Amino acid sequence: MTPAARLSAAIQILDRIIAGAPAEQALVNWARASRFAGSGDRNAIRDLVFDALRCRRSFAALGGGDTGRGLVLGALRASGADPEALFTGEGHAPAPLGPEDAGRAPQGFEIADIPDWLGPQLQADLGADFAAVGEAMRHRAPVFLRVNLRRATQAQALAALTEDGVEAVPHPLSPTALEVMAGARKIAACRAYAEGLVELQDAASQAVIDALPLQDGMRVLDFCAGGGGKTLAMAGRARLALFAHDAAPARMRDLPARARRAGAKVTLTEAPKAPFDLVLADVPCSGSGSWRRAPEGKWLLTPERLRSLVEVQAKILRDVAALVRPGGWIGYATCSMLHIENGAQVHDFISENRKWSCEYQRSLTPLDGGDGFFVALLRHSPKG
């Protein structure tokens, strides 16, 4: 495909996403209907689409409208390219530019590509870091791997990755974190991944697990396990009686195979039975810390949805508290940078449950290198 034809494809896919289709579904459907497109074309178009979603507001301003055409035009103008050289209408190129394609400079929260309704709250929560975090969120996230210490040392994992053409370096957020510098698309086929030496996992997510007081012999529950990334990270830290639960059990369908590859034993449960020494509650949240990985979530979030999530988080905290033994722990985590989902939730829970105390909390933003994450360690009084 020519560069101009790739732009046309990105415009078509973005229009479908703006109309309501999930981004991954829109990309897959286009690829299935476009067998002529090679892997290089698909990867380039995917990058165009996700860059446009990360920068939707600023690109829409620059490109003259919140449409696929407007977003692609805005992307070109933001990069300093000349759209007229590609928007020719010839062959599979987008139609030539017209008066309706005139753009303007982004203003206010458009500059940070943040919804107007959320901008003031996020600005207050991030303080002096708001502009820098907003800029970081407009760009693609790094690719990170977690070394599975059950299978390999960091040095052994790095050597195996190098053999298969994946260049990685240690990252300071976690002793198990490796940042991939080159060859990211080779990971799924490399030996280090196939043999369970490494797993794909954000560095900040690994730092959350590092904060947990895990010790051999503990009975531990991952209450919102999802695909099981944090479950397996816990298994790599200590020899645990490890259980995984999710409100939607289908999300855990790949976890048994992943656990086998990692050399870990995990028991899936739909009805966790107390008591546990530690329960990790990585709760449903706005996802504001991971918007550069899943940018469509930024535009789907509404005030009503945020209020609903906050209610769900509070309920999960109440539910998991009943599963912890006296003297035990809750690890409360979100991939959010919003105080209402983080420190405020912890404060409210402690205020209403006097037998619990907050022993530790940490907030991370993309300025730390990984996703935005929050973790708090809540401890139940040993006296019950």
C-alpha positions in Angstrom: 0.0 0.0 0.0 1.1 3.6 -0.7 1.4 6.0 2.2 -1.7 7.8 0.9 -3.6 4.5 0.8 -2.7 3.8 4.4 -4.1 7.2 5.3 -7.4 6.4 3.6 -7.6 3.1 5.5 -6.9 4.9 8.8 -9.6 7.4 8.0 -12.1 4.6 7.3 -11.2 2.7 10.6 -11.3 5.9 12.7 -14.8 6.7 11.3 -16.0 3.3 12.5 -14.5 3.9 15.9 -16.1 7.3 16.2 -19.4 5.8 15.3 -19.1 3.4 18.2 -17.1 0.4 17.2 -14.3 -0.8 19.6 -10.9 0.1 18.2 -9.6 -3.5 18.1 -12.7 -4.7 16.5 -12.6 -2.0 13.8 -8.9 -2.8 13.1 -9.5 -6.6 12.9 -12.6 -6.2 10.6 -10.7 -3.9 8.3 -7.8 -6.3 8.1 -10.1 -9.3 7.3 -11.7 -7.4 4.5 -8.4 -6.1 3.2 -6.3 -9.3 2.5 -4.1 -7.3 0.1 -2.6 -5.4 3.1 0.7 -6.9 4.3 1.9 -7.0 7.9 3.8 -3.8 7.4 0.7 -2.0 6.1 -1.4 -3.3 9.1 1.2 -2.2 11.6 1.5 1.2 10.1 -2.2 1.7 9.9 -2.6 0.5 13.5 -0.1 3.1 14.6 -1.9 5.9 12.7 -5.2 4.9 14.3 -3.9 4.8 17.9 -1.8 7.9 17.5 -5.0 9.7 16.4 -7.0 8.3 19.4 -4.4 9.4 21.9 -4.4 12.9 20.4 -8.0 13.0 19.3 -8.9 16.5 20.6 -5.7 18.3 19.4 -5.7 16.5 16.0 -9.4 17.3 15.5 -8.7 21.0 16.1 -5.7 20.9 13.7 -7.6 18.9 11.1 -10.9 20.7 11.0 -13.2 18.2 12.7 -13.7 15.2 14.9 -13.9 12.7 12.0 -11.5 10.2 10.6 -10.4 12.6 7.9 -10.0 15.4 10.4 -7.9 13.3 12.8 -5.6 12.1 10.1 -5.2 15.6 8.7 -4.5 16.9 12.2 -1.8 14.2 12.7 -0.1 15.2 9.5 -0.1 18.9 10.4 1.1 18.1 14.0 4.1 16.3 12.5 4.9 19.1 10.1 4.0 17.2 7.0 2.3 18.7 4.0 -1.2 17.1 3.6 -1.6 18.3 0.1 1.1 15.9 -1.1 -0.9 12.9 0.1 -4.5 14.2 -0.1 -4.6 14.1 -3.9 -7.7 11.9 -4.7 -5.6 9.9 -7.0 -5.7 6.1 -6.8 -6.6 5.2 -3.2 -5.5 8.5 -1.7 -7.9 10.7 0.3 -9.8 13.4 -1.6 -8.1 16.7 -2.1 -8.3 19.4 0.6 -11.2 21.9 0.6 -12.3 24.9 2.7 -13.9 22.5 5.3 -10.5 21.0 6.1 -9.2 24.2 7.6 -7.9 23.7 11.1 -7.0 25.8 14.1 -4.6 25.7 17.0 -5.7 23.6 20.0 -6.9 25.5 23.0 -7.4 24.8 26.7 -7.6 21.1 27.6 -7.4 20.3 23.9 -3.7 20.8 24.1 -3.4 18.0 26.6 -6.0 15.9 24.8 -8.2 15.7 28.0 -12.0 15.9 28.0 -13.1 19.3 29.3 -15.3 17.8 32.1 -12.3 15.9 33.5 -9.6 18.4 32.9 -10.0 20.5 36.1 -10.1 17.4 38.3 -7.1 15.8 36.8 -5.2 19.1 36.8 -6.0 19.5 40.6 -4.9 15.9 41.3 -1.6 16.1 39.4 -0.7 19.6 40.3 2.5 20.9 38.8 2.9 17.6 36.8 -0.3 18.0 34.9 1.1 19.4 31.7 4.0 17.0 31.6 1.8 14.0 32.3 -0.7 15.2 29.6 2.1 15.4 27.1 3.4 12.0 28.0 -0.1 10.5 27.6 -0.2 11.7 24.0 2.6 9.3 23.0 2.9 5.6 22.7 3.7 3.7 25.9 7.0 1.8 26.2 6.8 -2.0 26.0 7.9 -3.7 29.2 8.6 -7.3 30.2 8.6 -8.9 33.6 11.3 -11.5 34.3 9.7 -14.6 35.8 12.1 -15.4 38.7 10.7 -18.9 38.9 12.2 -19.6 35.5 15.2 -17.3 35.1 17.4 -14.6 36.5 17.4 -11.1 34.9 20.7 -11.9 33.1 19.4 -15.2 31.8 16.2 -13.6 30.5 18.2 -10.8 28.8 20.5 -13.3 27.1 17.6 -15.4 25.8 15.9 -12.2 24.4 19.0 -11.1 22.7 19.4 -14.5 21.0 16.0 -13.9 19.3 16.6 -10.3 18.4 14.8 -8.5 21.2 16.8 -5.7 22.7 15.8 -4.9 26.3 17.4 -3.1 29.3 16.5 -3.2 33.1 14.1 -0.5 34.3 14.4 1.1 37.7 10.7 0.9 38.6 11.0 -2.8 39.5 13.8 -5.4 39.9 11.9 -7.6 37.4 11.1 -5.0 34.8 12.8 -4.9 31.4 12.1 -2.1 28.9 12.1 -3.3 25.3 14.1 -1.0 23.1 13.9 -2.9 19.8 12.2 -6.0 18.4 9.0 -5.7 20.3 7.0 -7.5 17.6 9.3 -10.5 17.9 8.4 -11.2 21.6 5.5 -13.5 21.0 7.6 -15.9 18.9 10.8 -15.8 21.0 12.1 -18.6 23.2 12.1 -16.4 26.4 8.4 -15.8 26.1 7.5 -19.4 25.0 9.4 -20.9 27.9 7.9 -18.6 30.5 11.1 -16.7 31.2 9.3 -13.4 30.6 5.8 -12.0 30.5 4.5 -8.8 29.0 3.6 -6.5 31.9 3.9 -2.7 32.5 6.7 -1.7 34.9 4.4 0.3 37.1 2.1 -2.8 37.4 5.2 -4.8 38.5 6.0 -2.1 41.1 2.5 -2.6 42.6 3.3 -6.2 43.2 6.7 -5.3 44.6 4.9 -3.3 47.3 2.9 -6.3 48.6 4.2 -8.0 51.8 4.3 -11.4 50.2 6.0 -14.3 52.1 6.3 -18.0 51.4 3.3 -20.0 52.7 0.8 -17.2 52.6 -2.8 -17.8 51.4 -3.4 -15.1 48.8 -6.3 -14.1 46.6 -6.3 -11.9 43.5 -9.9 -10.7 43.7 -10.1 -8.9 40.3 -7.7 -11.1 38.4 -8.7 -10.5 34.8 -6.1 -12.1 32.6 -3.9 -12.9 35.6 -0.9 -10.7 35.0 -0.6 -9.6 38.6 -1.6 -13.1 39.8 1.5 -14.5 38.0 3.7 -11.6 39.2 2.8 -12.6 42.8 3.6 -16.2 42.0 7.0 -15.1 40.9 7.7 -13.3 44.2 7.0 -16.0 46.7 5.7 -19.6 47.1 2.0 -19.0 47.8 -1.3 -20.8 48.0 -2.6 -18.6 45.2 -6.2 -18.1 44.2 -7.7 -16.0 41.4 -11.2 -14.6 41.1 -13.0 -12.3 38.7 -16.6 -11.1 38.6 -16.5 -12.1 34.9 -14.8 -15.6 35.0 -14.3 -15.7 31.2 -11.6 -13.0 31.6 -9.5 -15.7 33.3 -9.8 -18.3 30.5 -6.2 -17.9 29.5 -4.8 -17.9 33.0 -4.4 -21.7 33.4 -2.2 -21.9 30.3 -0.2 -18.9 31.3 0.3 -20.3 34.8 1.6 -23.6 33.3 4.1 -21.7 31.1 5.2 -19.7 34.1 5.6 -22.7 36.3 3.0 -21.4 38.8 0.1 -23.0 40.5 -3.1 -20.9 40.6 -6.5 -22.0 41.7 -9.4 -20.3 39.9 -12.4 -19.7 42.2 -15.8 -18.1 41.7 -16.6 -18.2 45.4 -13.4 -17.4 47.5 -13.4 -18.9 50.9 -12.0 -16.9 53.8 -9.6 -16.4 55.5 -6.7 -15.1 53.4 -3.5 -13.6 54.5 -3.6 -11.0 51.7 -6.2 -10.0 49.1 -5.2 -8.0 46.1 -8.0 -5.8 44.8 -6.9 -4.3 41.5 -10.3 -2.7 41.1 -12.2 -1.6 38.0 -11.3 2.0 37.4 -11.2 4.9 34.9 -8.0 3.5 33.4 -6.7 7.1 33.3 -3.2 5.8 34.0 -3.2 3.5 31.0 -4.8 5.8 28.4 -1.8 5.8 26.2 -2.2 2.1 25.8 -6.0 2.1 25.6 -6.8 5.7 24.4 -10.4 5.1 23.4 -11.2 4.7 27.1 -10.4 8.4 27.6 -13.2 9.4 25.3 -15.7 6.8 26.5 -15.4 7.8 30.2 -18.3 10.1 31.4 -19.1 11.7 34.8 -21.8 9.1 35.3 -19.4 6.2 34.5 -16.8 7.6 36.9 -19.4 7.9 39.7 -20.4 4.3 39.1 -16.8 3.1 39.2 -16.2 4.8 42.5 -19.3 3.0 44.0 -18.0 -0.3 42.7 -14.6 0.3 44.1 -16.0 1.0 47.6 -18.1 -2.1 47.4 -15.2 -4.3 46.5 -13.2 -2.9 49.4 -16.0 -3.8 51.8 -16.4 -7.3 50.2 -12.7 -8.2 50.3 -12.3 -6.9 53.9 -14.6 -9.8 55.0 -12.2 -12.3 53.4 -9.0 -11.2 55.3 -7.9 -12.8 58.5 -7.1 -10.6 61.6 -3.7 -9.1 61.0 -4.0 -9.7 57.3 -3.7 -7.3 54.4 -5.6 -5.7 51.5 -3.6 -4.5 48.5 -5.8 -1.9 46.9 -4.7 -0.9 43.4 -5.9 1.1 40.4 -4.5 2.1 37.1 -5.8 5.6 37.7 -4.3 9.0 38.5 -7.6 10.4 40.0 -7.7 11.0 43.7 -11.3 10.1 43.9 -10.4 6.5 42.9 -7.2 6.4 45.0 -6.4 8.2 48.2 -10.1 9.3 48.7 -11.2 5.7 48.5 -8.6 4.6 51.1 -9.5 7.5 53.4 -13.2 6.7 53.2 -12.7 3.0 53.9 -10.4 3.6 56.9 -12.8 6.2 58.3 -15.7 3.7 58.2 -13.6 0.6 59.3 -11.7 1.5 62.4 -10.0 -2.0 62.6 -8.1 -1.2 59.4 -5.1 1.1 58.9 -3.2 2.3 55.9 0.4 1.2 56.2 1.6 2.4 52.8 0.5 4.1 49.6 2.2 5.2 46.4 1.1 7.0 43.3 2.9 6.6 39.9 2.5 8.6 36.7 3.9 8.1 33.2 6.7 10.5 34.3 8.0 7.5 36.4 8.3 5.6 33.2 5.4 3.2 33.2 1.6 3.6 33.4 -0.1 5.6 36.0 -0.8 3.4 39.0 -1.9 3.7 42.6 -1.3 1.1 45.4 -2.2 1.2 49.1 -1.6 -1.5 51.7 -4.4 -1.7 54.3 -3.9 -3.9 57.4 -6.5 -5.4 59.7 -5.8 -5.1 63.4 -4.3 -8.4 64.7 -6.8 -8.4 67.5 -9.7 -8.8 65.1 
